[in-house]
Amino acid sequence: MSLQTAIIPFQGWARNLRLGNGTVELIVTLEVGPRILSYSLPGGTNPFKIFEDQVGGTGEPNWRNRGGHRLWLAPESPTFSYVPDNSPVRWEPLGAWGVRLIPPPETASGFQKELDVTLSPSGTKVRVVHRLTRLGDTPHAVAPWALTVMAAGGWAILPQPPFGEHPRDLLPNRRLILWPYTDLSDPRFRFGRKFFTVRQDSASGPTKLGFAQQPGWGAYFLRDTLFVKKFPWQSAAAYPDDGCNLEVFTNARMLELESLGPLVTLPPGGSLEHIEEWELKGGLSCDPGSDEALEALLRPLVEKTAPRA
C-alpha cells in the first residue's frame, strides 16, 4: 500500500490535494497557502474552520486567514506575520506516505516556508513538519508558529502539570500568559484541577491565553470528534510571547489552537523545524466540564510522549 493522492475541487478552489490512507483523509489547497483545509474520517466531522466568505479566493493583495492549518512567523507583527500567501503552492512526494508543500518565497519577511505532511500507513496519525529557511542576507530572530483554526461550537482542552502539595512543592510549575483583551472572569474559561478548557462561543468577542505547556499537547472537542495535536517542549529554550509554546485564541467565528517552537536567530541560509503530531477520533461523547470525563476520553491518545524537537 501507499499514500492515496488525487487533485480535486474543494470549497471553491479547483486544485486541491486529497491525501488518504483508507482510514483518514486530508485536503490541502494548492491555489493559496498552503492551508490544510480538512482532516476527517470518511463521512465524519471536519473539525477545521473554513471561512465561507473567503473560499475560492486567490491573488488578493492582503493576507487572508481562510481557516484550516497554516505555518506562520512569530513574534507576531503586522508586517512580519501577515505577509500575503495568496499564490499557488507546489507539491512533491515525500517517501511512501508523505508530501512536501512549497509556497513561493516570502521575500517581504525574508523566509521560505515548507510543510511536510506524512500519514501513518493505517489509523489517523499525521506528522506535520513546519520548516523555515532564512532567505535574507542578515540573521533574523524567528519562531515557527503552527496555527490550527478550529470550527465554531467546540472546546479547547489543555492539560495541567501534575498537581502538587505544600510544603513539599515550593516552586511554581506552570505559566499563564494574558493578552491585553483577556478577561479572566470570562465564562468561556474553566480552570480545573487537571485541565483548562476554553469554550468557543459565537456570541463572544476575542480573547487569548498562552501557556508554557510542559505536557506537550492540546486538543479540541467538537460535537462527536476529538482532534489532538502533540508538540515538543524544551525547558531550556527561549519561547516567544513571554515563554509560550501553546496559545489559544478565540472569537465569535472560530478558535485557534496554536503551538510554537523556540525563538531562534537564524543566519542567512539557516533552517529550523517544528513538529506536530495529530490524531483524530470520532463517534465520541463527553462532558467537557468534568475533569474525570476528559481524562477518560484523552488518556488513550496522550499517554505517549510528545514528538521530539
ZIRA-V911765 format. One record per backbone hydrogen bond with DSSP energy under -0.5 kcal/mol. NH is the residue of the N-H (numbers start at 0). CO is the residue of the C=O. If there is no record, write none. Layout:
nh = <NH;NH>
co = <CO;CO>
//
This chain:
nh = <2;3;4;5;7;7;9;12;15;15;16;17;17;18;18;19;20;24;25;26;27;28;29;32;33;34;34;35;36;36;37;39;41;43;46;46;48;50;51;53;54;54;56;58;66;67;67;68;69;71;73;80;81;88;89;91;93;97;98;99;100;101;102;102;105;106;109;110;111;113;114;115;116;116;117;117;118;119;125;126;127;127;128;128;129;129;130;130;131;132;133;134;135;139;141;142;144;145;146;146;147;147;148;148;149;149;150;153;154;155;156;157;158;159;168;169;176;178;181;182;183;185;188;189;191;191;195;196;197;198;199;203;206;208;209;210;211;212;213;215;217;218;219;220;221;221;223;224;225;226;227;228;229;230;231;234;236;238;239;242;243;244;245;246;247;248;249;250;254;255;256;256;257;257;258;259;260;262;263;263;265;265;268;269;271;273;275;276;277;278;280;283;287;289;290;293;294;295;296;297;298;300;301;302>
co = <95;19;2;17;5;15;12;9;7;13;27;5;15;16;25;3;23;39;18;37;16;34;14;84;31;28;31;68;26;34;26;24;22;40;38;44;148;65;49;50;50;51;53;85;64;48;148;35;146;144;142;76;76;29;101;99;97;93;116;91;114;89;100;112;110;104;105;105;132;130;100;128;98;114;115;126;96;124;277;117;125;275;115;126;127;273;113;128;271;111;269;109;109;265;263;73;71;258;69;144;145;256;67;146;147;254;46;150;220;197;218;195;216;193;164;167;209;207;178;180;181;182;185;196;189;194;157;189;155;187;153;200;249;247;176;245;174;210;211;212;228;156;226;154;219;224;221;221;280;219;278;217;276;215;274;232;233;236;260;238;239;210;210;257;208;255;206;253;149;248;147;254;246;255;145;244;143;237;141;261;139;263;133;266;131;129;127;229;125;227;225;223;285;286;288;289;290;291;292;293;294;297;297;298>
//
